[in-house]
Amino acid sequence: MKSFIRSKILVVFFVLLCTKVFSQDFNLFLQHIEEVRLDGTTQRSTSDSISKITFTTMVNGIKLDWDHLIKVKDVEVVDGQGNPLRMVKDMFYKNEYSDSKKIDFPVEAPTRQTTRINTFKGRLLYFTPTEENKGKVIIRDFLGNKKNLFKDIDQEIELTLVKDHELIDIQKEFQKQVDEEVEKRKKEVGEISKDEQREIEYTRRLFDEMLGLTDNGWAYTLTFRSNKKINEAYFSFEIFNAEGRPISTGYSSVGDLYQYHLTDAPAEGCYIQVIREVDAAVQELKFEFNDVVLP
């Protein structure tokens, strides 16, 4: 595969926008433009065969760290002949919140005759979760709480702690549901295939392991029932000990049950910290470059 790369550092930075954001001046600088021309062949994905230009920008004037994050919401690029250039999203492209000041915008390359970009504009999302804006939720004294932990925080979320003695009843109910599905399947096909049987046994074993009813290798766990998928509802969901050190290392899930694996035994004073993307914790930052000269 042949490729032709042209790149140039812009000597003069283009100031995109200057606006007040939490008493700070937001600026986006166009720092670098790289052009990659490909011959149309690929061995990885279709996007690898697309010639592209990448705008490298640098955020300035706003705080960026784990409590101040940024990501791209949308972008619009129009070349000098009025043709829109769409974003190139290959197998490695991930639009996630980051604390990095550097943001790359890879888009389809215009024709070789095009020397300018008429418009390069879009919106960034500035995510600053705090307890005040409800982007950061701290749930204390939850170990003895049998009620919805989000009752006074968000009416759309139901999150409850499942006690250890309840896990046996849940396991029995799950196995009953599996038995009913097996009988239903037998009536449909007569005899269940060996592959299906293996899948059923795997599901039973996975559920038992997750609930701690067999030796699953995790010394300490906490199990929650949630009406929303945790990986979709929250940016992060962590459990901390009384000294503020994280003790959760991940979770296993089956259905609406989520079992968190802990490095230490949950004790008095431990708490849950949830980071979530709510409107009050997110601000849009608009940007626009015009008449950009290509290298």
N, C-alpha and C positions, 0 to 999 in steps of 0.2 A: 504494500500500500504506500503510495507516494503522498507526501504532504509537503506543503509549502507554508512556512510560518513567517509572518512579518509582524514585528512588534516594535513599539516605540514608546518611550517614556515621554509624557507630555511635559514640556518645560514649564508651561504655565498651567497651573491647576484651574479648573473651572469650578467656581463656587456655585453650588446648586441652589441652596436655599438657606436663609438665615431667619429663624423664627424662635420665639420663646417656648421652651419646653421645661416646665418646672423651674422657672427662673434661670434657665441655661440657654445658650445659643446653639441650636442644631445646625451643623453644616455638613454637607456631603461633598467630597472632593473627587473629581474624576482623576485618577492617578495614573492609569495605564490602560492601553488598548492593545490587545493581541489578536491577530488574524491567523486562522488556520485553514488552509485550503486542502481538501482531500479529493482523491480520485474516484470516490463512489463505492469502493470495496470496503468490506468490514469483516471482522472475525468475532466480534463481541456482541454488538447490538446495532440496530438500524441507525441510532443517533451517532454512532462512530463514523458513519459515512457522510455526515452532513458537514459541509464547510461552515465555519462559524467565526464570529468575532466575540471576544470576551472583554467586557468593560469591568475593570477593577476599580472599585471606589473605596474611599476611606471615610468613616464616620468621625466627626469631631464635634465637640461642644456639649455632649451629653455623657453622663456617667454610664459605663458598661461594666457590669460584674455579674455575679450569680443572682443578685436581686434586681438587676437592671439589664434586660435582655432585648434583643432586636432580631427581626426577621423580615423577609420580603413578603408583602401582601400581593402586589401585582406590579406589572411593568408593561409599558407600551413603547415600542421602538419603531420609528418610521424612517426609511432611508431618504436620500436626497432626491429620489424619483417618485416619492410618495408611496412606496411599497412597505407594508407592515412586515416586520421581522419578528417571528415568534421565538420564544425562549426554547433553548435546546436542553432537554432534561434527559441525560443519559442514565445508565444504571447506577452511577455513583452520586447523582444529584439528590440532595436532601434539603428541603426547605424547612429548617428547624430553628428554633430560637437559639441564639448564641450571644456570648459576651465579646465576640471578636469585632474589632473596628473595621476589619476588611470584609467587603461584600463583593462577590463576583456576579456578573450578569452575562451568561453565555447566550447569544442569540444567533439565528441563522445569518450567514454572511450575505451581503448584497452582491450584485454583479461586480465584476472586477472594474468596470467603468465608473462605479459609484465612488465618489471621493468624500462625501459628507453624509452625516446623519442629521436629518431635519429635527427630529424630536426623540428624546430619550427621557421618559418620565415614568413615575409610578408612585407607590406608597409603601412605606415601611411601617411595621408595627413595633411600638416601644412598650415592652411588658415590664411593669414595675409592681409586682405583687407585695402588698402589705396587709397587716391585720385591719387597718382602717378601711381600705378599699375592698376587703374580703377576698383579695387574690391569694392571701396567705391565711390559712385557717389553722389555729392551734386548738387541739382537743385534749383537755387534761382530765384526770380522774375518770378515765374511761373503763378501767379494768372491772369495776363493779357495776357498770351501767348496762342495764338490759334494754334501754330504750334506743330510739333512733339518735345516733350521735350528731346528726345534722338537723335535728328538729328545729332549733332556734337559729339556724344559719341559712338554710336553703330548703324550701318546701318541696323541691323537685327531687331531692336526693334522699335516699334511705340507706343508711349505713349502720349496721348493728354488729355488735361483737357476739360471736357464738361461743358459749361456754363449753368446756371440755365434755361435760356429761351429756350435752345435747348432741354431740357428734355421733354417738351410738344410735340415737333415734333417727338422725339424718341418714346415717349409713343404711339402716334398715329400710327406710322409705325409698332410698335410691335403689337398693337391690330389688325391692318390690316392683318399682317402675321398670327396671331392666327385665325382670321376669315376665311382666305383662307384655312388654314389647317383643320378647322372644316368642311367647305364645301367639301373639298376633302375627308375627313373621312366619311361624310354622303353618298357620292356617292359610297364609297367602301362597307359600312355595312348597309346603309339604315337609321337606327336610332342609335344614340349614346347612349350608356349605361349611367346609372346614375353615375357609378363610374368614367367614362370618363368625364362626365359633371362636376363633382366635381373637378376633376384634372385640367380641363381647367379653371374653375373659380378661383381655388387656384393659378394657374400660373399667371392669370391676376392680382389678388390682390397682389401677391408677387412682381410683377414687379412695380406696382403702388407704393407700400410701399417703395421699394428700391429707386425709383426715387424721393421720397419725395412728391408725388402727393396726398398722404393721410397722416394722422397723424401717423408717424412711430416711434414716441418717441425719435427721434434724433434731437436735436436743431440745430446742425451744421454738415454739410456734404460737401464733395467734391467728384465729380464723374469723373472717368477717363475711357477712352477707350484704351484698350491694345490689341495688336495682339498676345501677349503671356500670358499664364496663370500666374498671379502674384505669386501664391504660388509655382510654379515650376521654374519661371525665376529668382527669387530673394531669397536670404537667408533671407532678411528682407526688408520691405518697410515701412518707417515711415515718418510722417509729424511733423515738429518742429515749434515752434513759434520763434520770432526774438531773444528771450533770450536763445535759445537752449534747451528748455524744450519740450519733446514729447507731442503732443496734439491729436494724432490719437490713437484710442482704438480698431481698427479692421475694417472689411469691410463686405459688402454684395455684391454678384455678380450675374448677370444674363447675360449669353452669354459673350460678350467681354466688358461688362460694370462693373466697380468696384466702389462702393460708400463707401468712408471712413467716419467713424463716428468720430467726433472730440469733445473734451471737451471744446474747446474755438472756437470763431469765427475766421476763417482764416483772417489774416490781413497783412499789409505790413511788409516785413521782414521775413515772415514764409518761410520755405524751405522744400524740400523733401530730405530724405537721403535713398539711396538704397545701400544695401550690396549684392553683387553677386559673385558667384564662377567663376572667370575667370582664365585662365591658368597662367597669370602673378602673380596672388595672391595666388597660391597654389604650394607648393613644396612637392615632395615625399621624405619620410624618410624611408630607408630600414632598416630592422632589421633581425637578425638571432641568434637563440640559437641552439647549437648542443650538443648531448649526455646529455640530461637532465634526471636526476635520479628522478623517480616517488616516492612519499611518500608511 
